[in-house]
């Protein structure tokens, strides 16, 4: 079942997001298996929000396992993603 993954990054900035995203999307394993879609932007309270769609929670975890070294090297604060089932995912 597809999942919606929401990540809130308190104090996260567009600069940190763009730097990290550039490294992740240039990794040899990009796009990760099970990846469907991604969106990100300011959260309205001084941080950053990322919303991803994956085919399963397991696919998301496999992505995190590969991307974690990049997140850590870029100084991403520790986060706890919220993973919820997606009833429907529509892609253009």
N, C-alpha and C positions, 0 to 999 in steps of 0.2 A: 504494500500500500504506500502511495506517495505520502511524503511528509512536508510540512512547513516548518522551517527552522528559523527562529527569530533570535538574534543576538543583539543585546544592548551593551554598548561599550561606553561606560561613564567616562567623560573626559576625552573620548575619542575625537579625532579631528579628521577633516577631509585629507589633509596632507598624509597622516598616518595611513588612512584607508587607501589612498591612491598609491602610495609607496609599496604597501603590502600587497595590494591587488596586482600591481605590475609584476612583482616577483612570482606570485602564485600563478598568474595566467601565462607566464613565460616558462614555468616549470615543465620538464619533459613529460610529466604525467597529466598535464592539463589538456582537455577537460577530464575531470575524474569520472570514473564509471558511475552511472546513476544520477549524474547532475542534470537538472532540468532547466532551472532559471535562477537569476540572482537580481536583487535590487538593494540599493543602499542610499542613505542620506542622513542628514541631521535629525536628531530625535526630538528637537524642540526644547530640550532642557540642558543643552550644553554638551551633549555627547553624540554618539553616532549609532545608527541602527542598521543592521544587515538582515535581510530576509532572503533565504534560499529555499529552493524547492528541490528535493531529491526523490528518487524512486523509492527509497526506504531509509529507515534510521541507520541500518547497517552500512548503506552506501555513504551516508553522511559521515559516519564514524570513520570509515576507511579514508575519506577525504581529510578529516581532521588529523588522522595519524600521519598522513603525508605532509600536510601544511603546517603542523605545529612548530617544527623547527623554524620556519620562516616567520610565523607569528611571534615567537620568542625572540628571534634575532632583531626584529623590528620594534620590540618593546611593547607589544600588545599586552594590555593588562589581562590578568586571568578573568575569564568569563564563563558563564554557565548558559549554554544555549537552551532555549525552550523548543522542544520538538513536539509537534501536534499532528495528528492525522489530517491529510488533505482529502476532502470529499471530492474535489474536482480541481484539476489544474488545466487551464486553457492556455495554449501557446499560439502565438500568431503564426 
